[in-house]
């Protein structure tokens, strides 16, 4: 079952390989340069290992599953493109 995960990594990491690995997890939306929402079938742990294996094992990376129902899993004021992205899940 597809879910939305939030991936946050240390903003001092500026690496295209890391970004490509995150993109490979599924449909994604990036904001604030180091915050990603990704639609995937993977668990948070599986996504973490897929991103970090071979080069990023010691980097600060946080992954969490987000409840995709408005008012239960997310709420706030953001760019309208984020809300459109979430509606298309």
KENU-787001 format. One line per 4 residues: number of its first residue (from 1); their letters; for each residue x, y, z of C-alpha. Coordinates in Angstrom, 3 decimals. Example, Ala and Ser with C-alpha at 12.3 -4.5 7.8 and 13.67 -1.06 7.14 Angstrom:
1	as	12.300/-4.500/7.800; 13.670/-1.060/7.140
//
This chain:
1	xxxx	0.000/0.000/0.000; 1.372/3.404/-0.966; 2.044/5.893/1.767; 3.608/9.311/2.126
5	xxxx	6.951/9.524/3.900; 8.764/12.638/5.033; 12.526/12.604/4.448; 14.669/15.276/6.113
9	xxxx	18.434/15.382/5.930; 21.167/17.642/7.256; 21.065/20.791/5.086; 24.853/20.805/4.882
13	xxxx	24.636/17.681/2.673; 24.555/18.959/-0.901; 24.767/15.816/-2.985; 23.046/14.833/-6.240
17	xxxx	23.471/11.115/-5.500; 21.450/11.489/-2.295; 18.750/13.459/-4.118; 18.597/10.850/-6.896
21	xxxx	18.205/8.075/-4.329; 15.311/9.904/-2.696; 13.684/10.493/-6.098; 14.035/6.787/-6.904
25	xxxx	11.702/5.923/-4.007; 8.659/7.275/-5.852; 6.748/10.407/-6.749; 8.296/13.204/-4.723
29	xxxx	7.916/16.831/-3.690; 10.816/18.837/-2.245; 10.598/21.955/-0.106; 13.153/23.961/1.869
33	xxxx	15.853/22.138/-0.135; 16.260/19.257/2.329; 12.643/18.252/3.113; 11.007/15.714/0.820
37	xxxx	7.577/14.117/0.674; 7.692/10.826/-1.191; 4.885/8.476/-2.200; 6.194/4.933/-1.824
41	xxxx	5.371/1.355/-0.908; 8.432/1.178/1.350; 8.447/1.423/5.130; 10.414/4.238/6.743
45	xxxx	13.186/1.765/7.603; 13.327/0.312/4.078; 13.469/3.812/2.579; 16.219/4.792/5.014
49	xxxx	18.395/1.837/4.012; 17.772/2.400/0.311; 18.876/6.025/0.661; 21.833/5.542/3.004
53	xxxx	23.491/2.310/1.812; 26.928/2.820/0.246; 27.902/6.299/1.245; 25.415/7.971/3.546
57	xxxx	25.361/5.613/6.543; 26.785/8.231/8.918; 24.750/11.204/7.698; 21.873/12.731/9.676
61	xxxx	18.713/11.594/7.883; 15.216/11.343/9.390; 12.283/9.500/7.779; 8.707/9.329/9.038
65	xxxx	5.416/8.053/7.615; 2.727/10.741/7.349; -0.967/10.040/7.684; -2.267/11.256/4.331
69	xxxx	-5.695/12.363/5.591; -6.004/16.138/5.976; -6.594/17.238/9.580; -5.254/13.896/10.856
73	xxxx	-1.799/13.766/9.324; -0.950/17.264/8.136; -2.158/20.828/8.372; -0.681/24.256/7.806
77	xxxx	0.100/26.985/5.349; 2.462/26.122/2.508; 2.906/26.786/-1.192; -0.229/25.805/-3.134
81	xxxx	1.817/23.341/-5.182; 2.316/21.227/-2.041; -1.437/20.927/-1.446; -1.943/20.023/-5.113
85	xxxx	0.778/17.375/-4.844; -0.884/15.870/-1.766; -4.303/15.787/-3.466; -2.822/13.811/-6.365
89	x	-1.590/11.017/-4.125
//
